């Protein structure tokens, strides 16, 4: 408050309006020019900015969702521990770089172990089963999954079985909002299909549009662990609202024609 | 470094996090997760987007060399960072571009140094700011909250409250002035 008395009423109003973003760009520039040399005005600016910065503390605090802490820590683990190569590790020549702008490479075995640990936590799958699944994928796929998990905004969507033999199916989908070209799907307890049929996954948008994400089959135990790369992208500004899975004829064109066997809300 | 725990100071936790100790991130989340999520949700209104933004903020803030404890307390730094990113997301929705531009006009000199109150505990900050805010008349409190916390422009507030634009502007400015006076030396 020590400098308040030295400010004219006009200057007080000016700096208050500046802090509230109420000045025209020209007047704001003039104020900024004055702030460089006018100590009293600058100190009042700092006090007003601090007042606004503190304002959120007066709000009733809202509790974040319970799983968020684990998700943040799991993603951090992958991004900052697993993907950091210890200096002593020797790189096998066949391993591709994880990031084009990085000089640090990672042995595939370490990548798979790390991915399995983090995905097990994120997707709720058994770690050994994941390691096995990841070992079946090619190194590029594993790297893609690692890159997806590095995105700070990666999200999980829970999928549940709906009807009949798929009623006990459950699983998770991992994706990054705004980057729908790559998703990782982990499902379990899905019935095996005859050779002429296949599972297809679809994304529903708030405008009613349905986007084909990709198709897959289960392994012998009814599990699916697959990376899908949908051709069609979500139009900008349109929100994705849900995911569903159908059983379709493997030779049919991609259109959802049958009952939904699994669904999930985004 | 000593073993970190729930009472370890923010600065040491960030140092520890930068050195690769993940548990530091968990403690920082426990300390500030609510603040970040609250600011994000108040602006974005959508819980899923607020959740994503909270994750984004906690995964990036500590890497930023521009966070300097001598220039800002972590609670307000996170709060301002979250608000700024939330407003950018609003801008990407396309409907409130003008609001965002206006509200981000005054970023000049935002982090020069933490004010005395920002160096107090989060609980003390909350208590003092809450007391100061409750001394504002309801109309001023409402306008300032809608403007700063929810990211609405004065014209939008005028429309929503069915209040003349001039009255909204006066209420916002008077609220800010009164709040700053009540907080006094605590904000500098």
Interface residues (C-beta under 8 A of the other chain):
Chain A: X1 X12 X13 X16 X17 X18 X19 X20 X21 X22 X23 X25 X28 X32 X35 X42 X43 X45 X46 X47 X48 X49 X50 X51 X52 X53 X54 X55 X56 X57 X58 X59 X60 X61 X62 X63 X64 X65 X68 X69 X71 X72 X73 X75 X76 X77 X79 X80 X81 X84 X152 X153 X154 X155 X177 X237 X266
Chain B: X20 X22 X25 X26 X29 X30 X33 X34 X35 X36 X37 X38 X39 X41 X42 X47 X48 X51 X52 X53 X54 X55 X56 X58 X59 X60 X75 X76 X79 X80 X83 X93 X94 X102 X103 X104 X105 X106 X108 X109 X110 X112 X113 X114 X115 X117 X118 X122 X125 X126 X129 X130 X132 X133 X144 X145 X147 X148 X149 X154 X169 X172 X173 X176 X177 X179 X180 X181 X183 X184 X185 X187 X188
